[in-house]
């Protein structure tokens, strides 16, 4: 059975991803979960601020891999599945879904985000900082798309969302299981499990890609996890990263 990486619980840090980056630069290899009760400078994708309300989970796995960068990026799917398993523990599994590529949703609203960063490790290989934020107790307001928190979707037999340390332990165990499958069986079993939880992969979609916005119809994902988007002119666009909004056009 896969062994969970140890968890380092900090009262406060600027960002768990930044802490992982500093430790990697200093030669630490992990695997190690860095978890903070509070962040002063949490970050999301594309440099956005990540709201860091007390009672929510802020965690980063520091891990060194010998995989090539393109393959190592698949860890984002591992992270999404681990978060989904965490939420399954406390919410009805039927409302837990994944939005491409790694946003985990509760009843159609965003409850979690993943930010993966990487770089060359001093001892060789690639360090990965797999940052995960989960809205356990509170959800941010004023977001572009509706957000929610686990506290609003608990099963009837559970009275309160888990404390940060308990949630981190569940996440670490779930992540270890999916990580082992990825490393021993390859990406396909991970992708198959991810597809089973994903929604919006067959319908209209808008993708914001930096300075470019494209729209079309989602036609599932490629073998490497890239989103397949059929454009109005009939061409197929493979999207590896970006903000994608399903079920709508611009």
C-alpha positions in Angstrom: 0.0 0.0 0.0 1.3 3.5 -0.9 2.8 5.4 2.0 1.7 9.0 2.5 4.5 11.6 2.5 5.0 13.3 5.9 3.2 16.5 6.6 4.9 19.6 8.0 2.2 21.9 9.6 3.1 25.6 9.8 1.1 28.2 11.7 1.8 30.7 8.9 3.8 31.2 5.8 3.7 33.5 2.8 2.8 30.7 0.4 3.2 27.0 0.7 4.4 26.9 -2.9 7.0 29.6 -2.1 8.2 27.6 0.9 8.5 24.5 -1.2 10.5 26.4 -3.8 12.9 27.7 -1.1 13.4 24.2 0.3 14.0 22.8 -3.2 16.6 25.5 -3.8 18.3 24.6 -0.5 18.6 20.9 -1.7 15.6 19.3 0.0 14.0 16.6 -2.2 10.9 15.5 -0.3 8.5 14.0 -0.7 7.1 16.4 1.9 3.7 18.1 2.4 4.0 21.7 3.5 0.7 22.8 5.1 -0.1 26.2 6.6 -2.9 27.3 8.8 -2.6 30.8 7.3 -1.0 32.3 4.2 0.0 35.9 3.8 0.6 35.8 0.0 -1.3 32.8 -1.4 -1.2 32.5 -5.2 -3.4 30.9 -7.8 -2.9 30.3 -11.5 -1.7 33.2 -13.7 -0.4 35.1 -10.6 -3.9 35.6 -9.1 -4.3 36.1 -5.4 -5.6 33.0 -3.6 -7.9 34.0 -0.7 -6.5 32.4 2.5 -9.3 32.4 5.0 -8.7 30.6 8.3 -10.0 27.1 8.4 -9.2 26.3 4.8 -6.5 24.0 3.5 -3.3 25.4 2.0 -0.9 22.6 1.1 2.0 21.9 -1.2 3.7 18.7 -2.0 7.5 19.0 -2.6 8.6 16.1 -4.8 11.6 15.5 -7.0 11.0 13.5 -10.2 13.2 12.2 -13.1 10.3 12.6 -15.5 10.5 15.0 -18.4 8.7 18.3 -17.8 5.8 17.5 -20.2 5.2 14.2 -18.5 5.7 15.6 -15.0 2.9 18.1 -15.7 0.4 15.2 -15.6 0.7 15.4 -11.8 -2.0 18.0 -11.9 -4.5 15.2 -12.7 -3.2 13.2 -9.8 -3.8 16.2 -7.6 -7.4 16.7 -8.8 -8.2 13.1 -8.1 -6.7 13.3 -4.6 -8.8 16.4 -3.8 -11.9 14.7 -5.1 -11.2 11.8 -2.8 -10.8 14.2 0.1 -14.1 15.8 -0.6 -15.8 12.4 -1.0 -14.9 11.7 2.6 -17.1 14.5 3.9 -19.6 15.4 1.1 -21.9 13.2 -1.0 -19.7 11.8 -3.8 -22.4 12.4 -6.3 -21.8 16.2 -6.1 -18.0 16.0 -6.4 -16.8 16.6 -10.0 -13.7 17.9 -11.8 -13.6 20.8 -14.2 -10.7 20.5 -16.7 -7.9 20.4 -15.8 -7.9 20.4 -12.0 -10.6 22.5 -10.4 -12.6 20.3 -8.1 -16.3 21.3 -7.8 -19.0 20.7 -5.3 -22.5 20.9 -6.8 -21.1 22.7 -9.8 -19.2 25.4 -7.9 -15.5 25.6 -7.4 -14.2 24.3 -4.1 -10.5 23.8 -4.8 -7.7 24.9 -7.0 -4.3 23.4 -8.0 -1.1 25.3 -8.9 1.9 23.2 -10.0 5.3 24.8 -10.3 8.6 23.2 -11.1 12.3 23.8 -11.7 15.7 22.1 -11.9 16.8 20.6 -8.6 20.4 21.2 -7.5 20.9 17.4 -7.2 19.4 16.7 -10.7 15.9 16.0 -11.8 12.9 18.3 -11.6 11.4 19.6 -8.4 7.6 19.8 -8.3 5.6 22.0 -6.0 2.1 20.7 -6.2 0.0 23.5 -4.5 -3.5 22.7 -3.5 -6.1 25.0 -1.9 -9.4 23.6 -0.6 -12.2 25.7 0.7 -13.1 23.7 3.8 -14.8 26.3 6.0 -15.1 29.4 3.9 -15.5 30.4 0.2 -14.2 33.6 -1.3 -16.7 36.2 -2.6 -16.6 38.3 -5.7 -14.9 35.6 -7.8 -15.4 35.4 -11.6 -17.3 32.1 -11.2 -19.2 31.0 -8.1 -17.2 29.4 -5.4 -18.3 27.3 -2.5 -16.9 25.5 0.6 -17.1 22.0 1.9 -19.0 23.3 5.0 -22.0 24.0 2.8 -22.2 20.4 1.4 -21.5 18.1 4.3 -23.2 14.7 4.5 -25.9 14.3 7.0 -23.8 12.3 9.4 -21.0 14.9 9.5 -21.6 18.1 11.6 -18.5 20.2 10.6 -15.8 20.3 8.0 -12.4 18.7 9.0 -9.7 20.7 10.7 -6.7 21.6 8.6 -4.5 18.8 10.0 -7.1 16.1 9.5 -7.9 17.3 6.0 -4.1 17.3 5.2 -3.8 13.7 6.4 -6.6 12.5 4.2 -5.3 14.4 1.2 -1.8 13.0 1.7 -3.1 9.4 1.8 -5.2 9.9 -1.3 -2.5 11.6 -3.2 0.0 8.7 -2.4 -2.5 6.2 -3.8 -2.9 8.1 -7.1 0.8 8.9 -7.3 1.7 5.2 -7.0 -0.7 4.3 -9.8 0.7 7.0 -12.0 4.3 5.9 -11.4 3.7 2.2 -11.7 0.9 1.9 -14.3 1.4 5.1 -16.3 -0.9 8.0 -17.0 -3.8 6.1 -18.7 -5.4 4.7 -15.5 -5.2 8.2 -13.9 -6.7 9.8 -17.0 -9.5 7.2 -17.1 -10.4 7.9 -13.4 -10.2 11.7 -14.0 -12.5 11.4 -17.1 -15.1 9.5 -15.0 -15.3 12.5 -12.7 -15.0 15.3 -15.2 -17.9 17.3 -16.7 -18.2 19.7 -19.7 -16.1 17.6 -22.0 -18.7 17.4 -24.7 -20.3 20.7 -25.4 -19.6 24.4 -26.0 -16.6 26.0 -24.3 -14.6 29.2 -24.2 -10.8 29.0 -23.6 -8.9 32.1 -22.4 -5.2 31.5 -23.3 -3.3 34.6 -22.2 -3.8 37.2 -24.9 -6.1 34.9 -27.0 -9.6 33.7 -26.5 -11.0 30.9 -28.6 -14.3 29.2 -28.5 -15.8 26.0 -30.0 -17.0 22.6 -28.9 -15.1 20.4 -26.4 -14.6 16.9 -27.7 -13.0 15.2 -24.7 -9.3 15.0 -23.9 -6.3 13.7 -25.7 -4.1 10.9 -24.4 -1.9 13.4 -22.6 -4.8 15.2 -21.0 -4.9 18.1 -23.3 -8.5 19.4 -24.0 -9.7 18.9 -27.6 -11.6 21.9 -28.8 -13.3 21.9 -32.2 -13.3 25.4 -33.6 -16.0 27.0 -35.8 -13.8 26.5 -38.9 -13.7 22.7 -38.2 -10.1 22.7 -37.1 -9.1 20.9 -33.8 -7.2 22.9 -31.2 -5.4 21.0 -28.4 -5.3 23.1 -25.2 -2.7 22.1 -22.6 -3.3 25.1 -20.2 -5.7 28.0 -19.8 -8.9 29.1 -18.3 -11.8 27.1 -19.9 -15.5 27.9 -19.3 -17.8 25.1 -20.3 -21.4 25.3 -21.4 -21.1 28.8 -22.8 -19.8 30.9 -25.7 -18.3 34.4 -25.5 
